[in-house]
Amino acid sequence: MLAIEKVRKVFGATTVLDGVELVVEPGEVVSILGSSGSGKSTLIRCINGLERLDGGRITVDGFNVSKPRELAEARKRSGTVFQLFNLYPHMTAVGNVMLAPVEVLKLPKKEAEARARRILDSVGLGPRADAYPAQLSGGQRQRVGLARALAMEPRYLLLDEVTSALDPEMTAEVLGILAELARSGTTMLFVTHEIEFARRISNRIVFLDGGRLVVDLPTAAFFSAAGGMAHPRIAQFLSKMQKD
Amino acid sequence: MQLDLSVLAPHAGFLWRGAILTAEVCGLAILGSVVLGALVAIARTASSRWLRGLAAVYVDLFRNVPFLVQLFFFYYGLPELGIYIDAFTTGVLALSIAGGAYASDAIRSGILAIDPGIIEAAEVSGLSRRVIFTRIVLPIALRTSIRPLGSVLINMILTSSILSAITLNELTGSGRIVASDTFRPFEVYAVLLVAYAALTWTVSLAVNLLHRRMNRGITQAVA
């Protein structure tokens, strides 16, 4: 279980997260929607320990991310995919994917490489496994990013606007793989602007506005007139996003 | 005045040994300054303020003092404290220490140029700081800093001629001896010009090859 309790995060005078509460159970796909600056990405960065909390508590399967000793365990259980891929530029796709399994899980090199190639194959990059990031397209790079996270067999996949830097065709490549992962029961916390896609794959949708969690509803309820749409802020956001 | 290299024939072996000595000193000093430069660059980008300060003092000190003075301090100054180091070792050490200060600058800027997102990706995947440093930060930094590092090393080869001032008969030292023996400075120093050019040219060629090898696949256009 991924538990976020009364989380507060402040940057200077700005409160970016203000008492956020959220629980993600294994097997769930939870999408986080909200306009830019609503705190979505910061929430992900708090869960994987890249930002220090100013209040509240986050635990991943019981491991508190604010405690240095427990953070390592928490990080082993979650995998993050970034908006700008953040691949290691000096390593091939396979090198990127197998580094953490070798160094963190202490897998023998051969086994880690076999695993890396299998996962790259499953995201359609088998033939490009030995290419460097600079030799790959944006969509291919993001699939390497996804493979890198999956290679650690995380219990929770944290996706931070993973298609925002991609054109529509490449977005489709990546979303196709995410849909498959969702079907196979991978737990995901999915920060996105792809509303239609979120609607298709999510069990629940969470809406953040100005650092506050406005609603946390089952997907169907979120899009119903009596549910999420009853909130003027959400109705406005959805109508604006769908116009774009 | 005519260039007549035949007058140098009896001294060719002596000059050659001088050139070899220069190559040896420089080879060791290149190794020393890169290792030292990397360590100091690490210290200068460390989170400990104490470590950063210490490294900055070292770099500032050795970049702001003439090399000849550093050399005399090591060779003539330290024996006063009972520390005796032979000329060859002093030469290698002094060049490594001075070169290391410049090399650390080149490597440090390579470290600072790394996209912080890459480090974050490494952190969240659970890699230890040591692994992040040795497998990600340093390899990327060396790839971008290999060219500026190359000019530091070439400069060091040129500076090595000063070692003749502490009785080390490297190429310049032997040249001076031969020039005063034969009264033919024109021929002697013409040979030295070519010899130093060949030496630095070899190093810059090696640096270019290394740059190309290390950056294969990383950038589309490898210059």
HADDOCK unambig.tbl for C-alpha pairs under 7 A between the chains (distance, minus, plus):
assign (segid A and resid 48 and name CA) (segid B and resid 124 and name CA) 6.03 0.50 0.50
assign (segid A and resid 72 and name CA) (segid B and resid 126 and name CA) 6.02 0.50 0.50
assign (segid A and resid 75 and name CA) (segid B and resid 124 and name CA) 5.95 0.50 0.50
assign (segid A and resid 75 and name CA) (segid B and resid 125 and name CA) 6.45 0.50 0.50
assign (segid A and resid 75 and name CA) (segid B and resid 126 and name CA) 5.80 0.50 0.50
assign (segid A and resid 76 and name CA) (segid B and resid 125 and name CA) 6.91 0.50 0.50
assign (segid A and resid 76 and name CA) (segid B and resid 126 and name CA) 6.24 0.50 0.50
assign (segid A and resid 79 and name CA) (segid B and resid 125 and name CA) 6.72 0.50 0.50
assign (segid A and resid 86 and name CA) (segid B and resid 117 and name CA) 5.48 0.50 0.50
assign (segid A and resid 86 and name CA) (segid B and resid 118 and name CA) 4.71 0.50 0.50
assign (segid A and resid 86 and name CA) (segid B and resid 121 and name CA) 6.20 0.50 0.50
assign (segid A and resid 87 and name CA) (segid B and resid 118 and name CA) 6.25 0.50 0.50
assign (segid A and resid 88 and name CA) (segid B and resid 118 and name CA) 6.32 0.50 0.50
assign (segid A and resid 89 and name CA) (segid B and resid 218 and name CA) 6.07 0.50 0.50
assign (segid A and resid 90 and name CA) (segid B and resid 140 and name CA) 6.59 0.50 0.50
assign (segid A and resid 90 and name CA) (segid B and resid 218 and name CA) 5.92 0.50 0.50
assign (segid A and resid 100 and name CA) (segid B and resid 125 and name CA) 6.34 0.50 0.50
assign (segid A and resid 100 and name CA) (segid B and resid 127 and name CA) 6.39 0.50 0.50
assign (segid A and resid 103 and name CA) (segid B and resid 127 and name CA) 6.69 0.50 0.50
assign (segid A and resid 104 and name CA) (segid B and resid 126 and name CA) 6.37 0.50 0.50
assign (segid A and resid 104 and name CA) (segid B and resid 127 and name CA) 6.01 0.50 0.50
assign (segid A and resid 132 and name CA) (segid B and resid 217 and name CA) 5.64 0.50 0.50
assign (segid A and resid 132 and name CA) (segid B and resid 218 and name CA) 6.27 0.50 0.50
assign (segid A and resid 134 and name CA) (segid B and resid 217 and name CA) 6.81 0.50 0.50
assign (segid A and resid 134 and name CA) (segid B and resid 218 and name CA) 5.68 0.50 0.50
assign (segid A and resid 134 and name CA) (segid B and resid 219 and name CA) 6.09 0.50 0.50
assign (segid A and resid 134 and name CA) (segid B and resid 220 and name CA) 6.66 0.50 0.50
assign (segid A and resid 135 and name CA) (segid B and resid 217 and name CA) 6.86 0.50 0.50
